[in-house]
Amino acid sequence: MADSTNGSSSQKPFRVIGTRPIRHDGIEKVTGRAKYGADYSFPGMLYGKVLRSPHAHARIIAIRTEKAAALPGVKAIITGADIPDIPGTTAMMGELVVNTHYLSLNVMARGKVLYDGHAVAAVAATSPHIAEEALRLIEVDYEVLPPVMTADAAMKPDAPILLPEIRQKFIAGRTDPGSPEGPDRPTNVAAHIQFQRGDLEAGFGAADYVVERYFRTATVHQGYIEPHNAVALYSSDGHATIYCSTQGTFNVRTLTATVLKMNEGDIKVVPAEIGGGFGGKTTIYLEPLAVLLAQKSGRPVKMTMSRAEVLRASGPTSGTWIKGKMGATRDGKITAAQFWMAYEAGAFPGSPFAPGAMCCTGPYTTFPTCLSTRTTW
């Protein structure tokens, strides 16, 4: 960092850059004393496991837990019937906004399963092996339905509808002109936004070159080393304590309280050391289930996802389908750009399609643009 006074220059060193600052968590991590989410244990603790759907789309006809409940060592079993129905309010989830009704349905399926790995039931037992055996004794009757695997398949007129309560959206007083559905029919298009600026046709008319391209990006998981985990304690006065690996301590408290219809003041969240997140640990998966199992059993409950469960049942980044058209002059000046983007949101609405639309032409000098983006699942 240079400082010029009366024509002279003197070099002033940075206070932090170029130095070796102390990492205050370094000693604990290199010596193994740091406690991650799954490192917590308590007297009398039980082990929780989740039964997950083998189908991508199916209606739940019946769940029978009697055989699992009779297995020695099993102390609690929960299904979707144990989770309260909540309205579709909004809450912050990291940098995004989440619909709490759909968040609750993702924590535990009710009525239908919407992806391979969707939680259907959970058990707490005196050992992980007994809990796994109990899962095999739970009987679930499914009516298998056709799945929808990609954004373009989801938008076809004859595509199976996953959430019939979602209706065609109105944009600026009109329906999306690119959608085959009308305003009174269910759709797999969860949301649609459009950004427009300038005279697009004039911009392309002024271009010496016009290039059109199509792009597809795959769904990609963050691949953090530490799987999702939660240890829950529930006391007789109605207070719960959760130890977990999270990027958002207060997010966990707010979302868990919302899903379980508890007061936020009755939940204490203790964030453990985190073994990677990259945005994948800003929401909840196991925390409400661990609290319910602890409440039902009267004992602490630890739940940890396997690597397979992480990949099947926690949120990756969206796959996309993008059409782009740009015009430029011979000297390299962009005169116009038009993009259409569809984001796959998975089983429920919530893909980051709006930031994609906002950033698509953000780095460039102002020119006529038209951006149209959708989120599907």
SULRAUR-V460347 format. One record per residue. RES is the residue in one letter. SS is DSSP state (helix for helix, strand for strand, loop for the rest). PHI is phi in degrees with one decimal (999 if undefined). Layout:
res:RES ss:SS phi:PHI
res:RES ss:SS phi:PHI
This chain:
res:M ss:loop phi:999
res:A ss:strand phi:-95.6
res:D ss:strand phi:-128.7
res:S ss:strand phi:-107.5
res:T ss:strand phi:-134.2
res:N ss:loop phi:55.1
res:G ss:loop phi:83.5
res:S ss:strand phi:-99.3
res:S ss:strand phi:-126.1
res:S ss:strand phi:-128.5
res:Q ss:strand phi:-89.7
res:K ss:loop phi:-109.9
res:P ss:loop phi:-71.4
res:F ss:loop phi:-69.6
res:R ss:loop phi:-76.3
res:V ss:loop phi:-117.8
res:I ss:loop phi:-62.1
res:G ss:loop phi:89.7
res:T ss:loop phi:-108.8
res:R ss:loop phi:-117.4
res:P ss:loop phi:-66.7
res:I ss:loop phi:-72.8
res:R ss:loop phi:-89.2
res:H ss:loop phi:-69.8
res:D ss:loop phi:-100.5
res:G ss:helix phi:-64.7
res:I ss:helix phi:-62.5
res:E ss:helix phi:-61.7
res:K ss:helix phi:-75.9
res:V ss:helix phi:-75.7
res:T ss:helix phi:-95.5
res:G ss:loop phi:83.2
res:R ss:loop phi:-81.7
res:A ss:loop phi:-63.5
res:K ss:loop phi:-103.9
res:Y ss:strand phi:-92.2
res:G ss:helix phi:-54.8
res:A ss:helix phi:-79.1
res:D ss:helix phi:-82.7
res:Y ss:loop phi:-79.4
res:S ss:loop phi:-141.0
res:F ss:loop phi:-138.4
res:P ss:loop phi:-57.0
res:G ss:loop phi:73.7
res:M ss:loop phi:-68.5
res:L ss:strand phi:-102.8
res:Y ss:strand phi:-117.9
res:G ss:strand phi:-102.9
res:K ss:strand phi:-134.7
res:V ss:strand phi:-114.0
res:L ss:strand phi:-85.8
res:R ss:strand phi:-119.2
res:S ss:loop phi:-68.2
res:P ss:loop phi:-88.1
res:H ss:loop phi:-114.9
res:A ss:loop phi:-79.1
res:H ss:loop phi:-157.4
res:A ss:strand phi:-160.4
res:R ss:strand phi:-89.9
res:I ss:strand phi:-84.1
res:I ss:strand phi:-87.7
res:A ss:strand phi:-160.3
res:I ss:strand phi:-128.2
res:R ss:strand phi:-115.2
res:T ss:loop phi:-114.3
res:E ss:helix phi:-60.7
res:K ss:helix phi:-65.2
res:A ss:helix phi:-67.0
res:A ss:helix phi:-66.0
res:A ss:loop phi:-82.2
res:L ss:loop phi:-70.2
res:P ss:loop phi:-57.7
res:G ss:loop phi:101.4
res:V ss:strand phi:-81.3
res:K ss:strand phi:-113.1
res:A ss:strand phi:-161.6
res:I ss:strand phi:-136.5
res:I ss:strand phi:-130.1
res:T ss:strand phi:-132.3
res:G ss:helix phi:-60.5
res:A ss:helix phi:-65.8
res:D ss:helix phi:-88.2
res:I ss:loop phi:-102.4
res:P ss:loop phi:-68.3
res:D ss:loop phi:-77.0
res:I ss:loop phi:-128.4
res:P ss:loop phi:-72.4
res:G ss:loop phi:-84.5
res:T ss:loop phi:-84.3
res:T ss:strand phi:-109.7
res:A ss:strand phi:-148.1
res:M ss:strand phi:-76.4
res:M ss:strand phi:-134.7
res:G ss:loop phi:67.5
res:E ss:loop phi:-91.0
res:L ss:strand phi:-114.1
res:V ss:strand phi:-107.4
res:V ss:strand phi:-116.6
res:N ss:strand phi:-84.5
res:T ss:helix phi:-67.3
res:H ss:helix phi:-63.1
res:Y ss:helix phi:-71.6
res:L ss:helix phi:-59.7
res:S ss:helix phi:-63.5
res:L ss:helix phi:-66.9
res:N ss:helix phi:-73.7
res:V ss:helix phi:-61.7
res:M ss:loop phi:-153.7
res:A ss:loop phi:-67.6
res:R ss:loop phi:-135.7
res:G ss:loop phi:84.7
res:K ss:strand phi:-138.0
res:V ss:strand phi:-101.5
res:L ss:loop phi:-122.7
res:Y ss:loop phi:-164.7
res:D ss:loop phi:-65.0
res:G ss:loop phi:108.4
res:H ss:loop phi:-62.6
res:A ss:strand phi:-65.5
res:V ss:strand phi:-117.2
res:A ss:strand phi:-156.8
res:A ss:strand phi:-145.2
res:V ss:strand phi:-129.4
res:A ss:strand phi:-126.3
res:A ss:strand phi:-140.5
res:T ss:loop phi:-75.3
res:S ss:loop phi:-149.0
res:P ss:helix phi:-60.9
res:H ss:helix phi:-69.3
res:I ss:helix phi:-65.5
res:A ss:helix phi:-63.0
res:E ss:helix phi:-65.8
res:E ss:helix phi:-64.3
res:A ss:helix phi:-63.4
res:L ss:helix phi:-59.3
res:R ss:helix phi:-68.8
res:L ss:helix phi:-89.9
res:I ss:loop phi:-79.0
res:E ss:strand phi:-104.9
res:V ss:strand phi:-124.7
res:D ss:strand phi:-96.8
res:Y ss:strand phi:-116.2
res:E ss:strand phi:-107.0
res:V ss:strand phi:-71.0
res:L ss:loop phi:-115.6
res:P ss:loop phi:-66.5
res:P ss:loop phi:-86.3
res:V ss:loop phi:-124.3
res:M ss:loop phi:-105.4
res:T ss:loop phi:-134.9
res:A ss:helix phi:-63.9
res:D ss:helix phi:-67.0
res:A ss:helix phi:-66.8
res:A ss:helix phi:-66.9
res:M ss:loop phi:-92.8
res:K ss:loop phi:-69.4
res:P ss:loop phi:-58.4
res:D ss:loop phi:-100.2
res:A ss:loop phi:-68.0
res:P ss:loop phi:-59.0
res:I ss:loop phi:-88.6
res:L ss:loop phi:-85.7
res:L ss:loop phi:-124.1
res:P ss:loop phi:-66.3
res:E ss:loop phi:-76.7
res:I ss:loop phi:-78.3
res:R ss:strand phi:-115.5
res:Q ss:loop phi:-56.9
res:K ss:loop phi:-85.6
res:F ss:strand phi:-95.0
res:I ss:strand phi:-120.2
res:A ss:loop phi:51.8
res:G ss:loop phi:83.2
res:R ss:strand phi:-139.9
res:T ss:strand phi:-79.0
res:D ss:loop phi:-63.3
res:P ss:loop phi:-66.6
res:G ss:loop phi:-89.9
res:S ss:loop phi:-104.4
res:P ss:loop phi:-75.5
res:E ss:loop phi:-81.3
res:G ss:loop phi:-94.2
res:P ss:loop phi:-70.9
res:D ss:loop phi:-108.9
res:R ss:loop phi:-119.9
res:P ss:strand phi:-66.7
res:T ss:loop phi:-149.6
res:N ss:loop phi:-92.8
res:V ss:strand phi:-85.8
res:A ss:strand phi:-75.9
res:A ss:strand phi:-159.4
res:H ss:strand phi:-147.0
res:I ss:strand phi:-132.5
res:Q ss:strand phi:-137.2
res:F ss:strand phi:-117.3
res:Q ss:strand phi:-131.4
res:R ss:strand phi:-154.4
res:G ss:loop phi:76.4
res:D ss:loop phi:-95.1
res:L ss:helix phi:-63.8
res:E ss:helix phi:-64.4
res:A ss:helix phi:-65.7
res:G ss:helix phi:-63.2
res:F ss:helix phi:-69.8
res:G ss:helix phi:-64.9
res:A ss:loop phi:-84.1
res:A ss:loop phi:-84.6
res:D ss:loop phi:-84.5
res:Y ss:strand phi:-134.8
res:V ss:strand phi:-127.8
res:V ss:strand phi:-120.3
res:E ss:strand phi:-121.3
res:R ss:strand phi:-141.4
res:Y ss:strand phi:-120.5
res:F ss:strand phi:-134.1
res:R ss:strand phi:-130.0
res:T ss:strand phi:-117.6
res:A ss:loop phi:-86.1
res:T ss:loop phi:-63.2
res:V ss:strand phi:-132.4
res:H ss:loop phi:-88.5
res:Q ss:loop phi:-65.2
res:G ss:loop phi:71.1
res:Y ss:loop phi:-64.0
res:I ss:loop phi:-69.5
res:E ss:loop phi:-84.8
res:P ss:loop phi:-72.6
res:H ss:loop phi:-63.7
res:N ss:strand phi:-155.4
res:A ss:strand phi:-161.5
res:V ss:strand phi:-119.7
res:A ss:strand phi:-121.1
res:L ss:strand phi:-122.9
res:Y ss:strand phi:-128.3
res:S ss:loop phi:-94.9
res:S ss:loop phi:-66.6
res:D ss:loop phi:-90.2
res:G ss:loop phi:87.3
res:H ss:loop phi:-97.6
res:A ss:strand phi:-121.9
res:T ss:strand phi:-123.5
res:I ss:strand phi:-122.9
res:Y ss:strand phi:-105.8
res:C ss:strand phi:-158.8
res:S ss:loop phi:-91.3
res:T ss:loop phi:-149.8
res:Q ss:loop phi:-94.9
res:G ss:loop phi:-143.9
res:T ss:helix phi:-57.5
res:F ss:helix phi:-74.1
res:N ss:helix phi:-59.8
res:V ss:helix phi:-59.8
res:R ss:helix phi:-63.7
res:T ss:helix phi:-64.1
res:L ss:helix phi:-69.7
res:T ss:helix phi:-65.1
res:A ss:helix phi:-61.7
res:T ss:helix phi:-65.9
res:V ss:helix phi:-63.8
res:L ss:helix phi:-96.7
res:K ss:loop phi:55.4
res:M ss:loop phi:-109.4
res:N ss:loop phi:-75.3
res:E ss:helix phi:-59.1
res:G ss:helix phi:-68.0
res:D ss:helix phi:-93.2
res:I ss:strand phi:-122.2
res:K ss:strand phi:-115.4
res:V ss:strand phi:-112.5
res:V ss:strand phi:-108.3
res:P ss:strand phi:-76.1
res:A ss:loop phi:-86.9
res:E ss:strand phi:-58.3
res:I ss:loop phi:-112.9
res:G ss:loop phi:-93.4
res:G ss:loop phi:100.6
res:G ss:loop phi:-150.9
res:F ss:loop phi:54.8
res:G ss:loop phi:89.5
res:G ss:loop phi:-83.8
res:K ss:loop phi:-122.4
res:T ss:loop phi:-106.2
res:T ss:loop phi:-127.8
res:I ss:loop phi:-121.5
res:Y ss:loop phi:-133.3
res:L ss:loop phi:-92.7
res:E ss:helix phi:-56.3
res:P ss:helix phi:-64.0
res:L ss:helix phi:-66.1
res:A ss:helix phi:-63.3
res:V ss:helix phi:-64.0
res:L ss:helix phi:-63.8
res:L ss:helix phi:-66.6
res:A ss:helix phi:-66.8
res:Q ss:helix phi:-65.1
res:K ss:helix phi:-72.8
res:S ss:helix phi:-91.6
res:G ss:loop phi:75.8
res:R ss:loop phi:-135.7
res:P ss:loop phi:-61.5
res:V ss:strand phi:-132.0
res:K ss:strand phi:-108.0
res:M ss:strand phi:-130.4
res:T ss:strand phi:-138.8
res:M ss:loop phi:-72.9
res:S ss:loop phi:-79.0
res:R ss:helix phi:-61.5
res:A ss:helix phi:-63.6
res:E ss:helix phi:-65.6
res:V ss:helix phi:-58.4
res:L ss:helix phi:-73.4
res:R ss:helix phi:-84.6
res:A ss:helix phi:-128.9
res:S ss:loop phi:-125.5
res:G ss:loop phi:-80.0
res:P ss:loop phi:-92.9
res:T ss:strand phi:-81.4
res:S ss:loop phi:-74.5
res:G ss:loop phi:-73.8
res:T ss:strand phi:-134.2
res:W ss:strand phi:-132.4
res:I ss:strand phi:-127.6
res:K ss:strand phi:-113.8
res:G ss:strand phi:-127.6
res:K ss:strand phi:-138.9
res:M ss:strand phi:-135.4
res:G ss:strand phi:-118.2
res:A ss:strand phi:-149.2
res:T ss:loop phi:-84.6
res:R ss:loop phi:-63.8
res:D ss:loop phi:-88.1
res:G ss:loop phi:91.8
res:K ss:loop phi:-86.7
res:I ss:strand phi:-74.5
res:T ss:strand phi:-105.9
res:A ss:strand phi:-163.9
res:A ss:strand phi:-150.5
res:Q ss:strand phi:-139.2
res:F ss:strand phi:-132.0
res:W ss:strand phi:-127.3
res:M ss:strand phi:-131.4
res:A ss:strand phi:-120.4
res:Y ss:strand phi:-110.2
res:E ss:strand phi:-85.4
res:A ss:loop phi:-97.3
res:G ss:loop phi:87.1
res:A ss:loop phi:-74.1
res:F ss:loop phi:-134.4
res:P ss:loop phi:-57.4
res:G ss:loop phi:144.0
res:S ss:loop phi:-76.6
res:P ss:loop phi:-84.1
res:F ss:helix phi:-73.6
res:A ss:helix phi:-65.4
res:P ss:helix phi:-59.3
res:G ss:helix phi:-62.2
res:A ss:helix phi:-68.2
res:M ss:helix phi:-69.4
res:C ss:helix phi:-95.3
res:C ss:loop phi:-56.8
res:T ss:loop phi:-116.1
res:G ss:loop phi:-59.9
res:P ss:loop phi:-74.3
res:Y ss:loop phi:-105.0
res:T ss:loop phi:-60.0
res:T ss:loop phi:-55.3
res:F ss:loop phi:-155.1
res:P ss:strand phi:-60.9
res:T ss:strand phi:-137.3
res:C ss:strand phi:-142.1
res:L ss:strand phi:-118.1
res:S ss:strand phi:-131.2
res:T ss:strand phi:-129.5
res:R ss:strand phi:-133.3
res:T ss:strand phi:-119.5
res:T ss:strand phi:-129.4
res:W ss:loop phi:-147.5
